Amino acid sequence: MKIQIERKNDDFLMEATGSSGNTVMIDHSGATPVQGVSPMELVLMGVGGCSAIDIIDILKKQRQSINSYKVEVEGDRFELDNAKPFKSITCAIHLEGDIDDKKAARAAALSFEKYCSVSKTFDAVVAINYKVIVNGTEIE
């Protein structure tokens, strides 16, 4: 896997291009105006996007009818002198449709504990937590 990042202005705006040719704009969170996502937001997007692909794939294979899928990802960061790495990441997965609660919970567990390469990258360093909400009800 390989990406390329190219600076696009005299400040911090950059364009990242993946091997697929798709692009994402990256910017400093303090830029005015902010024209892209911050690198730390990209990390959260990676965790949420990777788990979403896994969970949707698993549920589709189980013939579950997903009308909507949304994941809210929140990162809690250490306040160090210089860097501010994540100490925990929490995903709230919201599913709507004709979905068996147990299958949804199992799909999320499989994603975060086995399949999601992004989450697994952080295993030894960052606590990644999740909760599953099906049709407005949190699954235990």
Residue pairs with C-beta under 8 A, 6 or more apart in sequence:
1 19
2 19
3 16
3 17
3 18
3 19
4 16
4 17
5 14
5 15
5 16
5 17
5 26
6 14
6 15
6 17
7 13
7 14
8 14
8 15
8 25
11 28
11 31
12 27
12 28
12 31
13 25
13 26
13 27
13 31
13 35
13 36
14 25
14 26
14 27
14 36
15 23
15 24
15 25
15 26
16 23
16 24
16 25
16 26
17 23
18 24
24 36
24 37
24 42
25 35
25 36
25 37
26 36
26 37
26 38
26 39
26 42
27 34
27 35
27 36
27 37
27 38
28 34
28 38
29 38
29 40
37 45
40 75
40 77
40 84
40 86
43 75
43 86
44 73
44 74
44 75
44 89
45 73
46 118
47 73
47 89
47 91
47 116
47 118
47 119
47 122
47 128
48 71
48 72
48 73
48 91
49 118
50 111
50 116
50 117
50 118
50 119
51 71
51 91
51 93
51 108
51 111
51 112
51 116
51 118
51 119
51 130
52 69
52 71
52 93
54 107
54 110
54 111
54 115
54 116
55 69
55 93
55 104
55 107
55 108
55 111
56 66
56 69
58 103
58 106
58 107
58 110
58 111
59 66
59 95
59 99
59 103
59 104
59 107
60 66
62 100
62 103
62 107
64 97
64 98
64 99
64 100
64 103
64 104
65 97
65 98
65 99
66 95
66 96
66 97
66 99
67 96
67 97
67 98
68 94
68 95
68 96
68 97
69 93
69 94
69 95
69 96
70 93
70 94
71 91
71 92
71 93
71 94
72 91
72 92
72 94
73 89
73 90
73 91
73 92
74 89
74 90
74 92
75 86
75 88
75 89
75 90
76 86
76 87
76 88
76 89
76 90
77 84
77 85
77 86
77 87
78 84
78 85
78 86
78 87
85 125
85 126
86 122
86 126
87 126
87 127
88 126
88 127
88 128
88 129
89 122
89 126
89 127
89 128
89 129
90 128
90 129
90 130
90 131
91 112
91 128
91 129
91 130
91 131
92 130
92 131
92 133
93 104
93 108
93 130
93 131
93 132
93 133
94 133
95 104
95 132
95 133
95 134
95 135
96 134
96 135
97 135
99 134
99 135
101 132
101 134
101 137
101 139
102 139
104 132
104 134
104 139
105 132
105 139
108 130
108 132
111 119
112 119
112 128
112 130
119 128
122 128
131 138
131 139
132 138
132 139
133 139
